[in-house]
Amino acid sequence: MQPEEPFILRHDRDDGLTTLTLNRPGQFNSLSKAMLNAFQAELDAIAASEAVRVVVVAGAGRAFCAGHDLKEMRANHDQAFMQALFTQCGHLMQTIGRLPQPVIARVHGIATAAGCQLVAACDLAVAADVARFAVSGINVGLFCSTPAVALARNLGRKAALEMLLTGDFIDALEAKAKGLINRVVPADALDAEIERLTSAILAKSAVAVRLGKGMFYRQLEMGLGDAYAYASEVMACNMMSADAGEGIDAFMQKRPPLYRGC
């Protein structure tokens, strides 16, 4: 018997880039409980790693992610199971936001329901021009309530609610215009575009990137005055880092900075 393939494939590069690939291609990378468990374990390990500086989330096969595993859900038609499943998925999506490292979705195919939620939960997203997005639960009598949380924090209210109420697909260009993704490129240029984006982030101070991501999400939940007070505190702390001193000196001396990550 062939050994079972892992649900998540992890590839680490020496420069600090880690790629996590959803690996249920035959099921369009649907998020079963086992898949969520494996995904959460990888994210938890990455959160504790100083070697990992940027994370790319990709999908094997034809789809990026088709959402939850409907067969598993129908086989476990119990409210306690459903509550635990959606809570587990919500925890994973929040983990992505809390991760110190930027997380980039590499979307090459469809991203539907919780798969669209995953794109929205990632910090950045790059898509092939053939990619399509939908929160299509409404088409089977299920409003995509948990995907709505992430979607409403990426799109304007009316744009998000239109997707949620109709279940209609939008293409990559529309997804970019609505704020769901950052960049759209031809399918054969997707990896090169991911490389350009990750290289730009990897060239920056790891200290500034980690501080900045944490600050960005935390201030979003604050009132304006509290947000400015908190941002001022974080920025002052950032200014005391060796990397900030090196970056400013390098700028004034017209040379590339040599960041040390401290």
Salt bridges, closest charged atoms under 4 A:
ASP12 OD1 - ARG10 NE 3.01
ASP15 OD2 - ARG13 NH2 2.69
GLU42 OE1 - ARG10 NH1 3.24
ASP69 OD2 - ARG24 NH1 3.07
ASP123 OD2 - LYS213 NZ 2.68
GLU174 OE2 - LYS178 NZ 3.35
ASP191 OD1 - ARG106 NE 2.76
GLU193 OE2 - ARG183 NH1 2.87
GLU193 OE1 - ARG196 NH2 2.53
GLU195 OE1 - ARG13 NH1 2.94
GLU246 OE2 - ARG255 NH1 2.68
